[in-house]
């Protein structure tokens, strides 16, 4: 195949792939990402299945895929630390928020099975819920963590559990397109600042850990799709703007077999006293 034709075809595939929701199955065979050791979905399912949780909300749920997976796990039953399987359950009140209308439609469909509802809410806006409504607030990869609002809607004794995209995530990919970018403790996504934000809102931090995991792209089309889907990686990304860099990246992948970078994930669990 003509190398230029292969490049153009891969770019077209990456541009044509749908970007709604957080379903990453399109990347099968084209990119891989290691998962953090803590297993967020299983942790969320354990918290959801707790009999003390009467109301749960997932903030910035995307297409609801991860939240629905955790709900399904909770409904199927959870193995306790003593090895005894606890009966499955879903809290009576299940909500989710999402800020992008195309994702909202997906989330509503994903939550129908669990009698859940999803509402359109910008990530920086006041949450449309009464004070102290939720025993459990979840959020996976929020674009912004609104600590005062999280604390407000948590019931006394309630828990916030979140997996965050930590500072410096996919830095190698960002720097390939935009050049060196120092990452310091002033970054709002640093683990230290996440902990500070939780405590400033009056929450007690139960756990705060961070890991780096390997990400590997096997063709330039996968990179295009990723940068369209995960917008904050290269905020001004477009194929037209970065065509020269994409051609360079294509040559690297063709020669070396892949492009490797590292995601950084943080797990934060906090509680309202």
C-alpha positions as CSV (number, residue, x, y, z in Angstrom):
1,X,0.0,0.0,0.0
2,X,1.1,3.5,-0.8
3,X,2.4,4.9,2.6
4,X,0.6,8.3,2.0
5,X,-2.6,6.5,1.3
6,X,-2.3,4.4,4.5
7,X,-1.7,7.6,6.5
8,X,-4.8,9.3,5.0
9,X,-6.9,6.2,5.6
10,X,-5.9,5.9,9.2
11,X,-6.5,9.6,9.8
12,X,-10.0,9.3,8.2
13,X,-10.8,6.4,10.5
14,X,-9.8,8.3,13.6
15,X,-11.8,11.3,12.5
16,X,-14.9,9.3,11.7
17,X,-15.1,7.3,15.0
18,X,-17.9,8.5,17.3
19,X,-16.7,10.3,20.4
20,X,-19.8,10.3,22.6
21,X,-19.6,8.5,25.9
22,X,-16.7,6.7,27.6
23,X,-16.9,3.5,25.7
24,X,-13.3,2.8,24.5
25,X,-14.0,-0.5,22.7
26,X,-13.1,1.2,19.3
27,X,-9.5,1.1,20.4
28,X,-9.3,-2.8,20.5
29,X,-6.2,-3.8,18.6
30,X,-5.2,-0.2,18.0
31,X,-4.3,1.0,21.5
32,X,-3.9,-0.3,25.0
33,X,-4.0,1.2,28.5
34,X,-3.0,-0.4,31.8
35,X,-5.6,0.0,34.6
36,X,-4.7,1.2,38.1
37,X,-4.2,-1.5,40.7
38,X,-7.2,-0.4,42.8
39,X,-9.9,-1.3,40.4
40,X,-12.3,1.7,40.5
41,X,-15.4,-0.1,39.2
42,X,-15.2,-2.8,41.8
43,X,-14.6,-0.2,44.6
44,X,-17.6,1.8,43.4
45,X,-19.7,-1.3,43.4
46,X,-18.7,-2.2,47.0
47,X,-19.7,1.3,48.1
48,X,-23.0,1.2,46.2
49,X,-23.9,-2.2,47.7
50,X,-23.5,-1.0,51.3
51,X,-26.9,-1.2,53.0
52,X,-26.3,2.2,54.6
53,X,-26.4,3.8,51.1
54,X,-29.9,5.0,50.3
55,X,-29.0,7.5,47.6
56,X,-26.1,7.7,45.2
57,X,-25.1,10.1,42.5
58,X,-22.4,9.9,39.8
59,X,-21.0,13.3,38.8
60,X,-19.9,13.9,35.2
61,X,-21.0,10.4,34.3
62,X,-20.1,10.6,30.5
63,X,-22.4,8.1,28.8
64,X,-23.0,6.4,32.1
65,X,-21.0,3.3,31.1
66,X,-18.8,3.0,34.1
67,X,-21.5,3.9,36.6
68,X,-23.8,1.3,35.0
69,X,-21.1,-1.3,35.3
70,X,-20.7,-0.5,39.0
71,X,-24.4,-0.7,39.5
72,X,-24.6,-4.0,37.7
73,X,-21.8,-5.4,39.9
74,X,-23.6,-4.1,43.1
75,X,-26.9,-5.7,42.0
76,X,-25.2,-9.1,41.4
77,X,-23.8,-9.2,44.9
78,X,-20.4,-8.4,46.5
79,X,-17.8,-10.7,48.1
80,X,-17.1,-9.2,51.6
81,X,-13.7,-9.1,53.2
82,X,-14.6,-12.2,55.2
83,X,-15.2,-14.1,52.0
84,X,-19.0,-14.2,52.5
85,X,-21.0,-13.0,49.5
86,X,-23.4,-10.1,50.3
87,X,-26.7,-10.0,48.5
88,X,-26.9,-7.7,45.6
89,X,-28.8,-4.4,46.0
90,X,-29.3,-1.1,44.3
91,X,-30.0,2.0,46.4
92,X,-33.6,3.4,46.1
93,X,-32.3,6.7,44.8
94,X,-29.9,6.7,41.8
95,X,-28.9,9.9,40.0
96,X,-26.2,11.0,37.6
97,X,-25.1,14.4,36.1
98,X,-23.5,15.1,32.8
99,X,-22.6,18.4,31.0
100,X,-22.6,17.3,27.4
101,X,-26.0,16.7,25.8
102,X,-25.0,13.8,23.5
103,X,-23.6,12.0,26.5
104,X,-26.7,12.7,28.5
105,X,-28.9,10.7,26.1
106,X,-26.5,7.7,26.4
107,X,-26.4,8.0,30.2
108,X,-30.2,8.0,30.5
109,X,-30.4,4.8,28.5
110,X,-27.6,3.2,30.5
111,X,-29.3,3.9,33.8
112,X,-32.9,2.9,32.8
113,X,-32.3,-0.7,34.0
114,X,-31.4,0.6,37.5
115,X,-34.3,3.1,37.8
116,X,-31.7,5.9,37.7
117,X,-32.1,9.4,36.3
118,X,-29.5,11.7,34.7
119,X,-29.7,15.5,34.5
120,X,-27.8,18.0,32.4
121,X,-25.4,20.0,34.7
122,X,-22.3,21.9,33.8
123,X,-19.3,20.6,35.8
124,X,-18.8,24.0,37.5
125,X,-22.4,24.7,38.2
126,X,-24.4,24.3,41.5
127,X,-25.8,20.8,41.7
128,X,-29.6,20.6,41.4
129,X,-29.9,18.5,44.6
130,X,-30.9,19.4,48.2
131,X,-28.3,19.6,51.0
132,X,-27.2,16.2,52.4
133,X,-29.2,14.1,49.9
134,X,-26.6,11.5,49.0
135,X,-24.8,8.9,51.1
136,X,-22.4,8.3,48.2
137,X,-21.1,10.6,45.6
138,X,-19.0,9.0,42.8
139,X,-17.0,10.6,39.9
140,X,-14.6,9.0,37.5
141,X,-12.3,11.3,35.6
142,X,-14.2,14.6,36.3
143,X,-13.1,17.6,34.2
144,X,-13.5,19.7,37.4
145,X,-14.0,18.7,41.0
146,X,-16.4,21.1,42.7
147,X,-15.5,20.3,46.3
148,X,-17.9,22.8,48.0
149,X,-20.9,21.3,46.1
150,X,-19.8,17.7,46.8
151,X,-19.6,18.5,50.5
152,X,-23.0,20.2,50.4
153,X,-24.9,17.3,48.8
154,X,-23.2,14.6,51.0
155,X,-25.2,13.4,54.0
156,X,-23.4,13.3,57.3
157,X,-21.2,10.2,57.3
158,X,-21.4,10.2,53.5
159,X,-18.6,9.2,51.2
160,X,-17.0,10.7,48.0
161,X,-15.1,8.3,45.8
162,X,-13.3,9.4,42.7
163,X,-10.8,8.3,40.2
164,X,-9.1,11.4,38.8
165,X,-6.9,12.1,35.8
166,X,-3.9,13.3,37.7
167,X,-1.4,16.0,36.8
168,X,0.9,15.1,33.9
169,X,-1.3,12.4,32.5
170,X,-0.2,11.4,28.9
171,X,2.5,14.1,29.2
172,X,4.6,12.4,26.5
173,X,1.8,12.7,24.0
174,X,1.0,16.3,25.0
175,X,4.7,17.3,24.7
176,X,5.0,15.6,21.3
177,X,2.5,18.1,19.9
178,X,3.0,21.1,22.1
179,X,6.5,20.9,23.4
180,X,7.9,20.8,27.0
181,X,5.3,21.4,29.7
182,X,6.6,21.3,33.3
183,X,4.2,19.7,35.8
184,X,4.4,21.0,39.4
185,X,2.4,20.9,42.6
186,X,0.5,24.1,41.5
187,X,-1.4,22.0,39.0
188,X,-5.0,21.7,40.2
189,X,-4.9,18.0,39.4
190,X,-1.9,17.2,41.6
191,X,-2.7,14.8,44.4
192,X,-1.7,17.4,47.0
193,X,-4.2,19.9,45.6
194,X,-7.0,17.3,45.4
195,X,-6.4,16.5,49.1
196,X,-6.2,20.3,49.9
197,X,-9.5,20.9,48.1
198,X,-11.3,18.1,49.9
199,X,-10.1,19.3,53.3
200,X,-10.9,22.9,52.6
201,X,-14.5,21.8,51.9
202,X,-14.7,20.2,55.3
203,X,-14.2,16.6,54.3
204,X,-11.9,14.1,55.9
205,X,-9.6,12.4,53.4
206,X,-9.7,8.6,53.9
207,X,-7.4,7.6,51.0
208,X,-5.4,9.4,48.4
209,X,-3.0,7.5,46.1
210,X,-1.6,7.9,42.6
211,X,-0.2,5.6,39.9
212,X,1.3,5.9,36.4
213,X,0.1,3.3,33.9
214,X,1.4,2.5,30.4
215,X,-0.5,3.6,27.3
216,X,0.4,2.4,23.9
217,X,-0.9,3.5,20.5
218,X,-0.4,1.2,17.5
219,X,-1.5,3.5,14.7
220,X,-2.0,7.2,14.1
221,X,-5.7,6.8,13.6
222,X,-6.0,5.7,17.3
223,X,-4.1,8.8,18.3
224,X,-6.5,11.0,16.3
225,X,-9.5,9.4,17.9
226,X,-8.1,9.6,21.4
227,X,-7.3,13.3,21.0
228,X,-10.8,14.0,19.7
229,X,-12.4,12.1,22.6
230,X,-10.1,13.1,25.5
231,X,-10.2,16.8,24.6
232,X,-8.0,18.1,27.4
233,X,-4.9,16.2,26.3
234,X,-4.1,18.6,23.5
235,X,-6.8,21.3,23.9
236,X,-6.6,22.9,20.5
237,X,-6.2,19.6,18.6
238,X,-7.5,19.3,15.0
239,X,-6.1,17.2,12.2
240,X,-5.7,20.2,10.0
241,X,-3.7,22.1,12.7
242,X,-1.4,19.2,13.5
243,X,-1.1,17.3,10.2
244,X,2.6,17.7,10.1
245,X,3.1,16.3,13.6
246,X,0.7,13.5,12.8
247,X,2.7,12.5,9.8
248,X,5.8,12.5,12.0
249,X,4.1,10.4,14.6
250,X,2.9,8.0,11.9
251,X,6.5,7.5,10.7
252,X,7.6,6.8,14.3
253,X,4.8,4.2,14.9
254,X,5.6,2.5,11.5
255,X,9.3,2.3,12.4
256,X,9.0,1.4,16.1
257,X,5.6,-0.4,16.3
258,X,3.9,1.9,18.7
259,X,4.0,5.2,20.5
260,X,4.2,4.9,24.3
261,X,3.1,7.4,27.0
262,X,1.8,7.1,30.5
263,X,-1.5,8.0,32.0
264,X,-1.5,9.1,35.7
265,X,-4.5,8.3,37.8
266,X,-5.4,9.3,41.4
267,X,-7.8,7.7,43.7
268,X,-9.4,10.0,46.3
269,X,-11.9,8.9,49.0
270,X,-13.2,11.5,51.4
271,X,-16.0,11.5,54.0
272,X,-18.2,14.1,55.5
273,X,-18.3,14.0,59.3
